[in-house]
Amino acid sequence: MEFGLFVQGYVPAARSEVDPEAEHHALMEETEYVIQADRSGFKYAWASEHHFLEEYSHLSANDVYLGYLAHATERIHLGSGIFNPLAPVNHPVKVAEKAAMLDHLSGGRFEFGTGRGAGSHEILGFMPGVTDMNHTKELWEETIAEFPKMWLQDEYQGFQGKHWQLPPRKVLPKPYGTAHPPMWYAAGSPSSYAMAGKKGLGVLGFSVQKVADMEWVVESYKTAVEQAEPVGAYVNDNVMVTSTAICAETHRKAVEIAVGGGLNYLQSLLFRYHDTFPRPEGIPEWPELLPEYTEEIIELLIAEELMICGDPDEVFRQCKRWEQAGADQLSFGLPIGVSPEDTLTTIRLIGEHVIPKIDTDPVHRTARFRQSAAGPDTGRGTGPDAGPAA
């Protein structure tokens, strides 16, 4: 199992009330987390694209953000978690161009994650008159298979669809090296895993709540991906899941950090905006909040495998549970309610004590998939070897 980091520009009101530059500080701190993760052996960093989601995520221009990180990091793969390819939000050709440009700037380290957006507040802001979020599925389905064609055909054949059109054009730049960036889909519900598998896409699993829910979801994906008809040049057989992670020198210190991290507010905001996610029992309707987390609640969340928290040995055992459940990648969300110093400590301790015991392959899983495929319509060479792209 590989390891990643997930950043989203979380700027809670409690922070803005005491810091007039809270938004700036949050975004800059998260760049430092990714840089430290690169140094600490993490293989992936994912940056969200969200719009209008006050407090929950102020990271809207993630292409700009990832461009900065491409220069600031050396080995970590940089992923869009997500780029939104729905035509009313971002024109698909411009999405393809940005992805290819990031692939060049990062030296082949870009990971192309797409999805349909967080929920109605975000997406319907771009679609006046539309009231049904199911409409976004049609837009995404129409578009996703066009990206490899834009990247691999010398002159893109063009597209005449229901929601967008383009005459034949050369879409430039082409991706760097072999084929195209690995393709992923952000799954907001368990049924999405099998759909992504059938298309040969990796899954960005933002909906799995606990380890016990993982096994049957992974099984549905792995069954589907075995029979994949990939929309791209190769199958990205990959399931990434996310979890909160707090690692400290002692168990007591980790729990203390978690209690002061405002995790209840972040979780409440998640279900405020992600109204397409399955709502677990006990999650109140906004603006009602989950109760503040006490030491007892944190210990219960740890026991129920709903968060990763503890000293390095405990965190190692908790991560192994995700690996045993079938996750290919475990990415950590690091809420801004936790101080920058404690967050950097979490990254460093996991890099020193957890990752070397679990991820012993020096090459990224996605790099192996990508290097197995040459672009079918390009005549371009095999590109960089496993070193730079890994």
C-alpha positions, -999 to +999 in steps of 0.1 A: +000+000+000+012+035-009+007+067+010-006+101+000-017+135+014-049+154+006-052+192+009-082+214+003-077+248+018-098+244+049-104+279+065-128+275+094-146+306+107-130+302+141-096+308+125-107+337+103-122+355+134-087+357+150-065+359+119-074+384+092-050+365+068-063+331+077-071+321+041-035+330+030-019+312+059-040+281+054-031+278+017+006+285+024+008+260+052-007+233+031+020+238+004+045+232+032+027+199+042+031+186+006+068+196+005+074+178+037+055+148+025+077+147-006+108+146+017+092+120+040+085+094+013+049+099+006+042+091-030+011+112-038-004+146-030-040+154-040-054+189-043-091+196-044-111+218-068-140+233-050-161+264-056-183+284-033-177+261-003-170+287+024-148+274+052-147+238+040-125+244+010-110+276-005-088+257-029-105+264-062-076+270-087-058+237-080-041+238-114-022+269-103-015+254-069-002+221-084+020+241-108+037+257-079+042+223-062+056+208-094+086+231-090+087+229-052+088+190-050+110+163-065+095+129-064+059+130-051+032+126-077+008+155-078-029+148-084-061+167-092-085+156-066-103+167-087-104+186-120-140+191-128-145+183-165-182+191-167-186+215-196-205+242-178-178+243-151-146+239-172-144+233-209-130+198-214-103+209-239-089+234-214-089+206-187-069+184-211-045+212-218-039+220-181-034+183-173-008+179-200+010+211-190+012+199-154+026+166-167+054+185-183+061+208-153+062+179-129+083+156-152+056+130-156+044+131-120+008+143-127-022+122-117-055+131-135-084+128-111-119+138-122-153+138-107-187+155-107-182+180-079-190+182-042-228+186-043-257+208-053-244+241-037-212+239-057-223+224-091-257+239-095-241+273-092-228+267-127-261+253-141-289+278-137-323+260-139-309+226-132-322+210-100-312+174-103-276+164-095-281+132-116-277+155-146-240+158-139-235+120-145-246+125-181-221+154-186-192+134-171-201+102-190-202+122-223-167+136-217-144+113-198-134+091-228-124+122-249-094+131-228-071+102-240-081+111-276-072+147-271-038+137-256-029+109-280-043+118-314-020+141-333-050+161-344-080+155-321-108+143-342-132+167-326-165+161-308-202+167-314-220+159-281-251+170-264-234+193-240-203+205-259-188+205-293-154+211-309-142+209-345-110+189-353-080+207-336-045+199-323-048+200-285-015+211-272+007+204-254+007+166-255+015+148-222+051+142-213+065+108-222+046+076-224+008+076-231-010+100-207-013+107-170-031+080-149-068+086-148-089+085-116-125+090-106-137+105-073-162+081-059-189+096-037-209+064-032-200+027-032-218+021-065-193+044-082-164+021-075-176-006-098-184+019-125-149+033-123-134-002-125-153-010-157-138+021-173-103+012-161-101+042-138-085+044-104-108+054-076-104+084-053-124+070-024-137+099-004-168+081+009-156+051+028-160+058+065-143+029+082-121-001+075-149-025+079-167-009+050-137-012+027-135-049+020-168-053+000-163-020-018-128-030-029-141-064-039-167-048-062-141-026-078-115-054-083-142-076-098-152-049-123-116-038-131-107-074-142-131-070-170-123-033-177-128-017-211-105+012-204-114+047-217-076+054-217-045+037-230-042+015-200-060+003-168-052+021-136-061-006-111-060+015-080-082+022-050-072+052-029-090+059+004-088+089+028-086+091+065-078+117+091-044+110+106-027+124+137+006+109+148+026+120+179+054+107+200+029+093+225-007+081+224-017+107+250-003+136+230-020+124+198-054+123+215-048+157+230-041+171+195-072+154+181-094+169+208-082+204+200-084+200+163-120+209+157-127+177+138-164+178+146-168+211+127-149+198+096-171+167+096-202+188+099-191+210+070-184+179+049-220+168+051-233+203+047-218+205+012-215+169+001-252+163-001-247+134-026-227+114+000-245+087+019-252+103+053-243+080+082-267+077+111-261+104+137-249+131+114-271+162+120-285+185+094-266+218+090-264+243+108-266+218+137-232+205+145-217+173+157-208+176+194-172+187+201-149+157+203-138+147+238-110+123+247-137+096+251-151+103+216-116+103+200-108+069+217-141+056+204-133+068+169-099+051+171-115+018+184-141+019+156-114+025+130-129+058+120-097+077+123-059+071+125-045+085+157-017+075+181+020+070+185+040+056+155+035+020+165-002+024+168-005+043+136+015+016+118-010-010+130-040+011+120-025+017+085-019-021+082-056-026+087-064-005+056-038-025+036-053-058+048-088-045+037-074-040+001-066-003-002-039+004-027-033+039-014-041+056+019-042+094+018-044+115+049-065+146+054-048+170+078-073+195+091-062+231+097-076+229+133-044+210+141-014+234+144+012+234+116+039+221+139+018+191+150+008+185+114+044+185+102+052+162+130+025+137+119+040+138+084+075+133+096+067+105+120+047+086+094+075+090+070+101+077+094+082+049+112+052+038+090+059+041+053+092+022+052+075-008+069+045-009+045+055+006+011+088-011+001+085-005-037+106+025-048+084+030-079+049+044-079+022+020-088+007+043-114+042+048-130+043+010-136+009+011-153+017+041-174+050+027-186+033-005-197+014+015-223+027+034-253+004+060-269-014+041-297-019+070-321+011+092-314+043+075-326+059+093-296+087+073-278+084+056-245+094+087-227+111+089-193+122+058-175+110+047-141+133+070-123+120+105-131+084+094-135+083+072-104 
